[in-house]
Amino acid sequence: MNLQRIFVIILTLISFILLYYGITEPMLELKLSGKIQSDFLNMERLLIDQNRSVLGTVNDLYSKGLSLAPHLIVLFSIIVPILKGFLSIGFVLTNEKKQRLINKILAVVSKWSMADVFVVAIFIAYLSTEKLNEVSQHELNVMGFKLKLGIDLLMQSGFQVGFYYFTGYCLVSLLASSLLAIKSK
C-alpha cells in the first residue's frame, strides 16, 4: 500500500472524528434579552439562552412534529458524509475492478457531498444573527397619567466549538477527496 492510500485512510478517519464532534457539540449560541424602562419600572430579563448542535436541532424539530427538515439534515449532514468516507476507504483498499464501481458510486455521492455544507449554512442563517438590537419607545395613557415606556430587545449569537469541528470535517474530507481524485486518474 502506497503512502497516498495510507494518507487518504488517515484523513478519512480524522474526518469521521471531526464530523462526530461537529454534529454533537453545540454549533451556535443564541441569546435574547429584553429590557423595559419607564419612570417607575426598570426590568431586564434573559428570555432565551440556547446552545444548538446539529443533533440537538434535529431532535427539537422532531419534537415539534416536523419531519422533512430533520430528515434532510440527517441525510446530508450525517448519512452522506459517512457513506462517502466509507466508500473512500473502500476505494483505496480494493482492487482495480472494484475501484471502478466504487468510483462511479462516489461520483454520484460526491454530487451531494457539499449539501452538508449547504445544510449547515441554512442552519446558521436560520438560527443566527450576529447582533440584533430593537429599541422602541411607547407612551401609555393610564387613568390620565402619561407613562413613557422603552422596550429594548437584544438578540446575540455566536459560533461554538461544533461549528469549528464541522468546518474541520469539511476541509479534511475535501483534502481526502482530492487525494482520492488524484489516485483514480
C-alpha positions in Angstrom: 0.0 0.0 0.0 1.5 3.3 -1.0 1.8 6.4 1.1 -1.0 8.3 -0.7 -3.5 5.5 0.1 -2.5 5.5 3.7 -2.9 9.2 3.8 -6.4 9.0 2.4 -7.4 6.5 5.0 -5.9 8.5 7.9 -7.6 11.7 6.6 -10.9 9.9 6.3 -10.7 8.6 9.8 -9.8 12.1 11.1 -12.8 13.5 9.1 -15.1 10.9 10.9 -13.9 12.2 14.3 -14.3 15.8 13.3 -17.8 15.0 11.9 -18.8 13.3 15.1 -17.9 16.3 17.2 -19.2 18.7 14.6 -22.7 17.2 14.9 -22.8 16.5 18.6 -21.2 19.6 20.0 -23.0 23.0 20.2 -22.6 24.8 16.9 -24.3 28.1 17.8 -25.2 30.1 20.8 -28.3 32.2 20.8 -29.3 34.7 23.4 -32.3 37.0 23.6 -32.7 39.5 26.3 -35.4 42.1 27.0 -35.3 45.3 28.9 -38.2 47.5 29.9 -37.6 51.0 31.2 -40.1 53.6 32.4 -40.2 56.3 35.1 -41.4 53.8 37.6 -40.0 50.5 36.4 -36.7 49.1 35.2 -36.6 45.4 34.4 -34.2 43.3 32.5 -34.6 39.6 31.7 -32.8 36.9 29.7 -35.5 35.4 27.6 -33.6 32.8 25.5 -30.2 31.3 26.2 -29.6 28.3 24.0 -26.7 26.4 22.5 -27.6 24.4 19.4 -25.9 21.3 17.9 -26.9 19.7 14.7 -28.3 16.6 16.5 -30.0 18.8 19.2 -31.7 20.8 16.4 -32.8 17.6 14.7 -34.3 16.4 18.0 -36.0 19.7 18.6 -37.5 19.7 15.1 -38.8 16.1 15.6 -40.3 17.0 18.9 -42.2 19.9 17.2 -43.8 17.5 14.8 -41.7 18.5 11.8 -40.2 15.7 9.8 -38.9 16.9 6.4 -36.3 19.3 7.7 -34.7 16.9 10.3 -34.7 14.1 7.7 -32.8 16.3 5.3 -30.4 17.4 7.9 -29.6 13.8 8.9 -29.3 12.7 5.3 -27.0 15.5 4.2 -25.0 16.1 7.4 -24.6 12.6 8.6 -25.5 9.8 6.2 -23.9 11.2 3.0 -20.6 12.1 4.7 -20.3 8.7 6.4 -21.2 6.9 3.2 -18.6 9.0 1.3 -16.0 8.2 3.9 -16.6 4.5 3.8 -16.6 4.5 0.0 -13.3 6.4 0.0 -11.7 3.9 2.4 -13.1 1.0 0.3 -11.7 2.6 -2.9 -8.1 2.6 -1.6 -8.4 -0.9 -0.1 -9.8 -2.8 -3.1 -8.6 -4.0 -6.5 -8.9 -2.0 -9.7 -12.1 -3.7 -10.8 -13.9 -2.8 -7.6 -12.4 0.6 -7.7 -14.2 1.4 -10.9 -17.5 0.5 -9.4 -16.8 2.5 -6.2 -15.6 5.4 -8.2 -18.9 5.5 -10.1 -20.8 5.4 -6.7 -18.5 8.1 -5.3 -19.2 10.3 -8.3 -22.9 10.2 -7.5 -22.4 10.6 -3.8 -19.9 13.4 -4.3 -22.5 15.5 -6.1 -24.4 15.6 -2.8 -21.3 15.9 -0.6 -21.4 19.7 -0.5 -25.1 19.6 0.6 -23.8 19.1 4.1 -22.1 22.5 4.0 -25.3 23.9 2.5 -27.4 22.4 5.3 -25.2 24.0 7.9 -25.3 27.3 6.1 -29.1 27.2 6.2 -28.9 26.1 9.9 -26.7 29.1 10.7 -28.8 31.6 8.7 -32.0 30.3 10.4 -30.7 30.5 13.9 -28.3 33.4 13.9 -27.9 37.0 13.6 -24.7 38.3 15.0 -26.3 41.1 16.9 -29.8 42.5 16.6 -30.9 45.3 18.8 -34.5 46.6 18.6 -35.4 49.6 20.6 -38.9 51.1 20.7 -40.4 53.9 22.7 -44.1 53.9 23.7 -46.3 56.3 25.6 -49.2 54.9 27.5 -52.1 56.9 28.9 -53.2 55.2 32.2 -56.0 56.9 34.1 -54.9 60.3 32.9 -51.2 59.7 33.6 -48.8 59.6 30.7 -46.3 56.8 31.1 -43.3 56.6 28.9 -42.1 53.1 28.3 -38.9 52.0 26.5 -38.6 48.4 25.3 -35.2 47.1 24.3 -34.7 43.6 22.8 -31.2 42.4 22.1 -30.5 39.2 20.2 -26.9 37.9 20.0 -25.5 34.7 18.5 -22.1 33.3 18.0 -20.3 30.2 16.8 -19.5 27.4 19.2 -16.9 24.6 19.1 -19.2 22.3 17.0 -19.1 24.8 14.1 -15.3 24.6 14.0 -15.3 20.8 14.2 -17.7 20.6 11.3 -15.7 23.1 9.3 -12.6 21.0 10.0 -14.5 17.9 8.8 -15.4 19.7 5.6 -11.8 20.7 4.9 -10.2 17.4 5.8 -12.8 15.5 3.9 -12.2 17.7 0.9 -8.5 17.1 1.1 -9.0 13.3 1.3 -11.3 13.5 -1.7 -8.7 15.5 -3.7 -6.1 12.9 -3.0 -8.5 10.2 -4.0 -9.3 12.0 -7.2 -5.5 12.1 -8.0 -5.3 8.4 -7.2 -8.2 7.5 -9.5 -6.7 9.3 -12.5 
